[in-house]
Amino acid sequence: MPKSNADVAVAGNGVLGLSIALELVRRSPGLRVVVAGPASRPGAATVAAGAMLNCFAEVTDSTDRHPASRAKFALARAALDAWPHWLEGLHDEETGLGPTLVAPGTFVVLGARSTPTATRSFDAVHAALKEHAEPHHEVAADDIPGLRAVPNERPVRALYLEREGAVDARAVLQALENTGRLLGVTFLDSQVSQLLGTRDAVNGMLLADGTELSAGAVVVAAGAVSQSLLDQLVPDVTPPLLHGTGFAVQTMRHIAPGFDSVIRTPTRSGACGMHLVPLGGGVEYIGATNIVLFDPSPGPRIGVTQSLLRFATDQFDTRLGMSAIQRWHYGSRPVSLDRFPLLGPTSTPGLFVATGTYRDGFHSSPMIAGHLANLILNPGSTPELLAPFTPQRPPIETMTVEASIDLFVSDAVETATEYGLRLPYFLDTDPVAAQARNEANQALERLDRPLALTPEILAAIRDASPEHIQRLNTYLNTTPPRRPAPTRADLVLQPE
């Protein structure tokens, strides 16, 4: 069996694994850092990402309601500030230059038929921009270059965010590898199959090709695959990871002009907004899909594909219907049970985790890499910004169970409407709401204790196999309930 040694071994060669490795060798030249992961990255989230550098554009009306949500926003905001310098520090092997923004600026548009949730999110984005003095301005639909929506989808409001945009995820991955290699990082083209060690200490990892890699510290940053590795040393103490299956299509323009900046709709429950990212030369990336499952899906669903293309053509530009499809992007995002990331050390000395980032991993990677590198090189107290996201924790609940059921119901009604539900004038959506409420209650009855979960997680629990539910309940029974953190509403003084 071949053997190798390292000071730090990183399991996973996505954007987080590569960024952490790069920060380690930058801060400690001569440190032996090895990154292991298949070069083809099958099903990886980073390869399929639209790579929008969106912080404020991701804000919803719940962002400011809970300390963990505010910490997550603070992490994203710090990353927005960090990206220009981060890109400057990455180098292409041939040109020596780093990747640049392929699409500077972001338009957030609110269509004429937007759902109530999307409208609240749009208002929350605008409020956050003003509160933090983030450069932006309101624009009219006629002032958005390239926009030609169908008449009944034409935006009624729009914001232009000056500092947010997008990069090419594939180019950033390549630049991270090139820069890391120049600074001494070693890359092994093999899947990590096993962590070596016990709960008392991690000793390294075993690769699928038989290589045994000894290391003083191990970072698990393997996306949704991280769960199987964590179960080996710290089972049933971290919020279970699910697969957030994301799908996008890359197209080539046939009818000009196309877009020069990112254009997207507000975030709504369970999914980021519909978005289009211009990659240059007439190439455009169109995405928005998200289905959370306990097991990875074998591929995109026909209905999701159909809706994605229809929504983009109707809401952004009818001329997209003439564009040529170049390729499909499909990947699995790591989603924790409570939708918050798992970042930092575990109870096993030397074992660190960086996963569960859902839709924020790419954008927040510069800040996550810096904090993780510092924790590895200078063990001690976790920075306040990462404190809510310690890997071994009870699930973070940002609302009551009753509120989570109501949210599931409203999300089901809005989704049905958005996807074309039409009722005669003498009927309303009560039957849809009743069915959704029944499904939410049935999902919660599968748990040994009720949890306040978001709609897409409740849907995954509803559809999960008995084996997954058993494992989830083992985690819930192993982890004591968290004392609820005060929300903004709790902090309001009540009259005596």
Secondary structure, DSSP 8 states (H G I E B T S, - for coil): --EEEEEEEEE--SHHHHHHHHHHHHHSTT--EEEE--TT-TTBHHHH---EE-SGGG--TTTTSSHHHHHHHHHHHHHHHHHHHHHHT---TTT------SB--EEEEEETT--HHHHHHHHHHHHHHHHTT--EEE--GGGSTT-B--GGG-EEEEEEESS-EE--HHHHHHHHHHHHHHTT-EEE-S-EEEEEEETTEEEEEEETTS-EEEEEEEEE--GGGHHHHHHHHSTTSS--EEEEEEEEEEEE-SSS---SSEEE---BTTB---EEEEEETTEEEEE---EEESS--SS--HHHHHHHHHHHHHHTBGGGGG-EEEEEEEEEEEEETTS--EEEE-SSTTEEEEE-BTT-HHHHHHHHHHHHHHHHHS-SS--TTTGGG-SS------S-HHHHHHHHHHHHHHHHHHTT----TT--SHHHHHHHHHHHHHHHHTSSS-----HHHHHHHHH--HHHHHHHHHHHHHS--------HHHHS----
